[in-house]
Amino acid sequence: MTISTDRPRDLARFYAELLGVGVAAEEGPRPGEPADAGWAQLRPVEGRLRMTVNLEHDPLYEPPTWPSEGGRQQPQAHLDLWVDDLDEAEAWAVELGARRHGTQPQAAVRVMLDPHGHPFCLFTS
């Protein structure tokens, strides 16, 4: 999964802390790019199936609008994170820089926005 942002290494640190993984790889800006450019990758170290979360620089990044609105940047994907306790997980995410979205369509799900405006969901089974 790849997430675009204007500050990928910054957002990688947020998700690494939120998910309890390390930043496995990162690179700074190329010549001529802003200081916040570059990329980063998160990788779990265990598990049968391994997924990476890549964070890439997009100089034209605009936070997505959710729920979608015509003529506005649309979310391309979002993370669904299974948690044991919604209140505890929300508090942790907020402490790290996320915020609760104003629209909450389900009781067992918390729609959150990461520090760069990407939606993600915390849910219980």
ZIKAFEN-V832366 format. One record per backbone hydrogen bond with DSSP energy under -0.5 kcal/mol. NH is the residue of the N-H (numbers start at 1). CO is the residue of the C=O. Records with the same first field share a line. If there is no record, write none. Layout:
NH=CO  CO
This chain:
3=54
5=56
9=36
11=7
12=8
13=9
14=10
15=11
16=12
17=13
18=14
19=15
20=16
21=16
24=22  41
25=41
27=39
33=30
37=34
39=27
40=55
41=25
42=53
43=22
44=51
51=49
53=42
54=1  52
55=40
56=3  54
57=38
58=5
61=58
65=73
66=64
72=69
75=65
79=119
81=79  121
82=80
83=123
89=85
90=86
91=87
92=88
93=89
94=90
95=91
96=92
97=93  94
98=93
99=113
101=111
104=102
109=106
110=122
111=109
112=110  120
113=99
114=118
117=114
120=112
121=79
122=110
123=81
124=108
